[in-house]
Amino acid sequence: MVAHEGRQRISDSMYHAMEQPAEMVKEYPVSSMLLAFGLGLGVGVVIAQACAGPMMSYMHHEPTMTEKLSRQIYDVVANTMPQALSRHLHA
């Protein structure tokens, strides 16, 4: 009898615990949808980073156009400056 009452109390508390989020979703459907979307997006990004992270070590970095241009400008400036000043530039 006591075990049955204990199970009934647990069952009732679980029912109320599951009912509360359902009521919140009914009251705030747009916020709930945006929360679920954000959580899904966040989990997707974390999984993608976890999967793609180890593969990044196998890929070769190809310099972008901006990196190539900045390197060319640096070389021109370093070669036209007097040697005393060009020593202070960091590559």
SVG drawing of the C-alpha trace seen along z (x, -y; Angstrom):
<svg xmlns="http://www.w3.org/2000/svg" viewBox="-2 -55 73 57">
<polyline fill="none" stroke="black" stroke-width="0.4" points="0.0,0.0 2.8,-2.4 4.8,-1.5 1.7,-2.1 1.2,-5.6 4.9,-6.3 4.7,-5.4 1.5,-7.4 3.3,-10.5 6.3,-10.0 3.9,-9.5 2.0,-12.7 5.2,-14.8 6.5,-13.5 3.2,-14.4 3.4,-17.9 7.0,-18.2 6.1,-17.3 3.0,-19.4 4.7,-22.7 6.9,-22.9 3.9,-22.0 2.0,-24.9 4.9,-27.2 5.1,-26.2 1.3,-26.8 1.7,-30.2 4.8,-31.3 4.8,-29.4 7.1,-31.8 9.7,-32.1 9.6,-28.3 10.2,-27.8 13.1,-30.3 14.6,-28.6 14.4,-25.2 15.9,-26.6 18.7,-28.3 19.5,-25.1 19.5,-23.0 21.7,-25.5 24.1,-25.6 24.3,-21.8 24.8,-21.6 27.8,-24.1 29.4,-22.2 29.0,-18.9 30.4,-20.4 33.4,-21.8 34.0,-18.5 33.9,-16.7 35.8,-19.2 38.5,-20.1 40.7,-17.0 40.4,-17.3 41.8,-20.8 45.3,-19.6 45.3,-17.7 44.3,-20.8 46.9,-23.2 46.2,-26.9 46.1,-28.8 46.8,-32.5 43.9,-34.8 44.1,-37.7 44.3,-40.1 47.2,-38.2 49.1,-38.1 48.6,-41.8 49.6,-42.7 52.8,-40.6 53.6,-42.4 53.1,-45.8 55.2,-44.8 58.0,-43.6 57.9,-46.9 58.0,-49.0 60.8,-46.9 62.9,-47.2 62.5,-50.9 63.2,-51.9 66.7,-52.5 68.2,-49.3 68.4,-50.9 64.6,-51.4 63.7,-48.1 65.4,-46.1 62.6,-47.2 59.8,-45.8 58.4,-42.5 57.5,-40.0"/>
</svg>
